[in-house]
């Protein structure tokens, strides 16, 4: 196996531009920002991170 650096893409908060925690439970995905201390709307997260959600278009 080649020695490649594989980085998992992490969504960025649309407000503070810091990495979000992804919470997956019961078939749904939520996004939480530790810095803002708020849940973030999936729609706003998708709009702020279009490169991560290309397949959803």
C-alpha positions as a printed Julia matrix, in Angstrom:
57×3 Matrix{Float64}:
   0.0    0.0    0.0
   1.43   3.42  -0.93
   2.34   5.74   1.9
  -0.27   8.41   1.25
  -1.47  11.06   3.62
  -5.25  10.75   3.8
  -7.04  13.62   5.43
 -10.7   13.4    6.25
 -12.53  16.56   5.26
 -13.96  18.45   8.23
 -16.72  21.01   7.68
 -15.98  24.58   8.75
 -18.33  26.78  10.79
 -20.04  29.36   8.56
 -19.69  31.99  11.31
 -16.28  31.63  12.98
 -14.53  29.5   10.3
 -13.35  26.89  12.81
 -13.83  23.1   12.45
 -17.24  21.71  13.4
 -18.03  18.55  15.35
 -20.15  16.18  13.28
 -22.81  14.4   15.32
 -24.43  11.42  13.59
 -27.29   9.7   15.4
 -30.47   7.9   14.38
 -29.84   8.46  10.68
 -29.41  12.23  10.87
 -26.31  14.39  10.9
 -25.96  17.54  13.0
 -23.13  20.05  13.23
 -21.95  21.65  16.47
 -19.41  24.44  16.87
 -17.42  24.29  20.11
 -16.26  27.88  19.66
 -19.73  29.39  19.08
 -21.29  26.82  21.44
 -24.22  26.36  19.01
 -25.71  23.8   16.68
 -25.32  24.94  13.08
 -27.92  24.57  10.36
 -27.1   21.83   7.86
 -28.11  24.19   5.05
 -25.65  26.87   6.2
 -22.88  24.29   6.69
 -23.45  22.99   3.12
 -23.4   26.55   1.72
 -20.14  27.34   3.58
 -18.47  24.06   2.5
 -19.57  23.37  -1.1
 -16.45  21.28  -1.84
 -17.55  18.72   0.79
 -21.09  18.38  -0.54
 -20.6   18.21  -4.33
 -22.29  14.79  -4.52
 -25.46  16.2   -2.9
 -26.13  18.54  -5.82
